[in-house]
Amino acid sequence: AVPSVFDVGQTEWIFFEGLRTIQDTHANCEYCEAASFFPQTAAFTNSLSSPPSAYAPDGALDDSALRGRHWFERMNCSRCHSSATGEFLRTNDPDIPNNNLGDPAFGPLPLLLSTRNNLLHDATQSFVAQSISLRNMTDVGTRIDDGNFVIQGVNTPALANAWDAAPYLHDGRYRTLESVLEHTWLDRNDGYRAAPIWVLVGPPDNTDNALRLGVNITPVSSRNPYPFGTHSHGVPAPARGLSRDWVTVSDYLTNESGDPRARDDLLAYLRSVSSRTDACGGLSIAITNVTQDRALDCSQMTLSWNTAAPVSSVVRWGRANQSPDEWTVVRTPVGYQHVLVLPTSPGNRYVAEITAKWCDDKAVDTQRWNTFWCAGSGPGR
C-alpha cells in the first residue's frame, strides 16, 4: 500500500518503515536526502490537504457517526489513535514503574522519562482535532527484530480518511473496514477494551534511533508481522500468563454491546472522519434536565436526564452509608435521553453519581434522595 501525500505537511514521519522524519539527516541513511524535498516545498505540501469524506462531504457527522464516536471511545481506540501531541511510549511492565506512570493499561502515554527518547514516535506529530490521528502513513513499527527486547515506541497509523485508505493494516491484508473490525480484538476481562501490546516477542524492526541508524535493521519483508495483539488474523496468543477472553470488535458490537446499531454506527464514524472533519461533531458534553420520580411505596427511583452528545452514561449508585466501592455500576444505552430505574427500599438515603464522557470532555452530576416518607418506612440505616 502506497502512503498518501495528502496532509504530508502536517507530519514528520516519511517512508514506509517510519525510520526517518523530514527533519533528519544521517550519513548512514541512503534516502534521507529525499526528506529535504518536504521542507523545501512546504507551501506545496501544506496545500495538499486531504479531501472531505464522501460519507460526510460537509465535514459534519450525522447521528449514526456521532454514536459511533462513543463506541470508538468506549473500546479504548482513542488510547492509541489519540489527539494529544508530544512524545509517546508504547508502555510495558518495566516502563510503568520506571516512569511512575501509575497506569496498568497498555498503550502510548506521554513520555515522562528525564532523558529524551526520540524512538519510533515523533515529538511533533500532528493530529486532526479530538482524537483522530492525521498521519497518512502505513502502519509502521510492525516487524520483529532480534536486537532488542524492549519495545520503546510505536508510530500509530492514520484514521483520518480511512474511508479511502484501503487496503488496511501494514501489509494490506484487509480490503474493507468490515474485515478490519472482524480481526480487531477486545478483552472481555478488561471491560471490552482494545487488546494490549505483547512485549515478549521482540521489538519491531524500526526501533533503532538516530544513534543506531543502519545497525541491525531488519528488512521490512523478511519478518513476520509484529503481533501487537490489537489486530490479528486469529485469536491472539496469551501473554505473560494473563487471563484473556477475546472477542472481535465486530462480534462485540453486534452481539454483546446491547445496541443493535453499534457496529454500523462505528463504521459510519470511521468512514466519516477526515482532516476536514470535527471528530467530535462540534459537541461538548453536559448533563441537563435531571429529574427524580420516586415510587409511592419507595420500591424504586426513576432518574432521567439529557446529555449534549450521544453517549452511554455511567451511573454509580448505592446507599449513602455505603462505601462508594460497594455501589452498583450501570450503563445507559447510547443516546441523548437517558432513563434509569433503580430498585430501592424504605428508610434509606441514596446517592447516584452520573458520569458522561465525550472526547476530552467529562460531566458529572450527583443526585441524592431518601425513602423515609413512604408506606413501610423505618429509621434510616
N, C-alpha and C positions, 0 to 999 in steps of 0.2 A: 504494500500500500504506500503510495507516494504522499508525503505530507503536503498539506495546503500551504500556499504562500500568503493566504489571507491572514490578516492580523499579525504578520511576522514582525511588524514594527513594535508590537506590544509584548514580545517575548524575547528572551536572550538565548534560549536553547535552540540549537540548529543541528542538522544532520540526524540520521536515523537513530544512532545509539545515544544521542544526547550527551556525548562526552565533552563537547565544547560549547561555549557561548559566543555571541557575536563580539564580546569584548576580549576574548582570549587570543593570545599568540603564544606559540611554543615551537622550539626547534624540532621537536620530535613529532609534530603534527603536520603531516604532509598536506592536508587540505585546509589548514586553518587560515591561510591567506584568503581563501574564499569568503571568510567571515567579514573581511573588510568591505565586501560589497554592500552589506546591510547598513552599517552606519554611514557609509558614503552616499547612500541613496535613501536617507531617512525619509525625505519628503515623499518619495515614491512608495516606499514600503508602508509608511504610515497611512497612505491614502488607500491601501488595499484592504479596507475593512470588509469583513465577510458580509454577505447579503442577509437580509432577514429570512427567517424560516418560511418555507412555503406553507407551513401549518399555522403560522402566526405572522402574516405579512405586514401587519400594522405594528408589530412588536409587542402586542398585548396578549396576555394569557387568558384563555377562556376558562369557564368554570371547571371543566374537566382537568385542564392543565394545572389550575390552581390547587385542586385536590391532589393531583399527582405530586405537586411540590411537597405536600405534607408527607406523603409516603417516602419521598426522597430523603427527607429529614429523619423520619421515623426509623428507617432502616440503617441510619448512620452513614449514608452515602456521602453526605457533605463533610464527613470527617477527613476524607482523602481529597474529594473534589470541593475544596473549601474556598472561601473568599479571602481569608487572612493572607496578607503578603508578608514576605520575610523568609528566613531560612527555616527549613523543616527537617526533622528526623523521622525516619521510619523506626519507631521505638522497638526495643526488645528488652528482655529482662535485665541485662546489665545496664542498659541506658537509664532505666527508671530510677534505681537507687543512686546511680552516679550523678544524675542531673536533678534529683529531687523533684521529679515530675509529679509524683503522687497520683498518677492516673493509671490504673491497672489495665485499661483498654489499650489495644494496639492501633497504631496509626500515626500519621505525621503530626507532630506537635512542634510548637515554636522551639527553636534551638536555644537551650539555656546553658550550654557549655561556655566556660570562660574563654576558651580559645575558639577562633573561627574555624569552621569546618565547611568548606565550600565543596561539598561532595554530593553529586547527583542532583541536588536541588539548588536552584539559583536564588540568591538573596533578593533579587529584584524582579522576580517573576510577576507577571501581570495576570489579572483575572477580570472578567466582567463582574458587574455588581452582584452581591449577595450569593456567593457560594456556587458559582459555576466557573470552572477553570476555562480560561480563554485560549490556552495553548493549543494550537492546531498541529501538534506533533504526534508521531506514533508513540506507542506505549513503550517507553524506554525503561531500562533497568529490569529486564525480564529474562536474563540469561544467567546460567550458572557458571561460576568460575571457581577454581580451586585455590586461589591465592589468599583468600581472607575469609574468616568465618563469622565476621560480624557485619551485618547489614547496617550501614550508617545513613542511608538516604534512599529516596525514590523520587523519580520525576513522574508525577501523575499525568495521565493523558487528558486531553481536552474533552469537554462535553458540549461546549457551545457548537452549534451546527452539527450535532450528532445525526440529525435527520438526513444529512447529505454526506456522511463520512464513512459509509460502508466501503469495504469490509471492515469489521471491527476486531479489536484486540491487536496485540503487537504482531501477530502472524496472519491476521486477516482471515481467521478460521470461520467466523460467522458473518453472514451477509445481511442479517436483519437484526433489528433491536429485539424482536421477539426471541430470537435464538440466544442473544446475549443474556436476557433475563432467565432463560431456561438453563443457563450454565453459570449463573452467579449465585453464590451460596450464602445463606444466613444460618446462624446458630440459634436454635430454639432455646438452648440453655443460657443464652446471653440476650434474651429479650428480642429475638429476631433481628439481630444486628449483623452488619456485614462481617464476613469471616476475617479473622486476623491474619497477619503475615506469619509464615513459618520461618524460623531462624536457624534451623539445624541442617540446612541443605546447602549452605554456601551462599555467597553474595552474587548479585548479577555481575555481568562482565564489565560494566562501566563504573565500578567502584573506585577506579584509580583516579585520584585527583591530579591537580597540576604538577605536583611534585613527583608523581609516578607515571605520568602520561607516557605511553609507549612501552610500559613494562607489564608483562603478563596479561595483556589484553586478549581476551578470547574472541576470535572472530564470531560475529553475530550468528552465522549459520551453523556453527559447529557444536552447539549445545542445545539441550532440551529447554523448553520454556521454563523459566523460573516459577515455581509453584507458589505464588502469593497466597493461594487459598481462596481469595475472593472470586476469581474466575477459574473454573476448571471444567474440563470436559466430563470428568467423572466425579464421584463423591470425594471430597478432599480427604487425604490420609490424616490419621490422628497426629497431633503434635504434642510433644512433651508429656504424653500420657494424660492429657486433659480430656475430660468428658465432653464430647461434642455431639450434637444432634442436628444434623444438617438438613436443610430444606432449600430448594431453589427459590429465588425471588418470585418466579412465575407461579410456582405451586403455593407459596405462602400467600401471595396476593389473591390468587384465585380461590383457594380452599380454606385458608386459615386466618385471613385478615378480618373476617366478619363483614366485609364490604364487597359486594359483587362487582362494583365499579372499579375497584382498586387497581387491577392490572392495566386496564385500558386507560385509567387516569394517569398512571405513571408513564405509560408510553406516550400519552398526549403531552405530558410535560417535557419528556426527553426530546420529542420531535419539535417542540415549540421554541426551546431556548436558542438564542444566538447572541452574537456580540451586540446586537441592537435590541435585545430583549431585557426588560427589567425582570430578572429571575425571581423576584418576589412579587411580581404583579403590581408594584406600586402600593402594596398594602403593608400596614403595620398591625400589630396585634393589640387588642383591647378587649376587656370583659365588661359587658354592659347589660343593663336591664335584668339584673339578678332578682329573682322572686322566690319566695318560700310559700309552700302550700302544705300545711300540716293537717293530717287526717284528724277527725274529731276524737277518735279513740287513741290517738298518738301512736298508731301502729306503723306509720310511715311518714316520711317527709319527701315532698316532691320539690326539687330545685330546678329552676330553668334559668337560662341566661343566653346571651348572644356573644359571638366573637366577631371581630372585624375581618378575620380571614378564615377560610375553610380548614379547620383543624380538628383533631381529636383532643378534647380536653382531658387532662389527668386530674382526678379528684381523690384526695386522701382524706378520709373521714373516720370519726370514731367518737367515743365518749370523751368529754373534756378532762376527766380524771385519769385517762389512759395515757401512757407514753405514746408519742407520735409513731414510734417504731411498731406499735401494736395496731395502728389504724389500718383500715382496709383501703386498698388502692383499686380504683376502677377507671375505665376509659369510656368516653362517649364516642359515638360514630362520627366520622368526618363530616363537618358541615359548619354552617354559620349559627344555627339554632340548636340548643342543647337542652335535653330534659333528662333528669336522673331521679329515680325513685329509690330512696334509702329506707330500709327497714329499721324501725326504732321501737322503743318500749317506754312506757310511762315512767316518770320520776327520774329523768336523767337530763344532763346537759350534753349537747353535742357540738362538734366543730367539724366543718368541711372546708378544706383548702382546695380551691380550683386553680389549676395552672394551665395556661395556654402558651404555646411557643410558635413563633413564625419567623423563619430565617434567623436573624440575630436578635429578634425582639422576644421578650417574655413578659407575660402579665399574670398577676396572682391576685385572687380575691378570696377573702376568708369570710365564711358565713357561720353564725352561731345561733343556736336556739335551745330551748328547753322543752321538756314534756311534763311539766308539773301540773298544768291546768287542763286535765282531761280525765275522763272516766277511768278509774283504776289507778290513778297516780298515787305515788307514795313519796317518802323522803328521797331526796337526790342521793345517788350513790357515787 
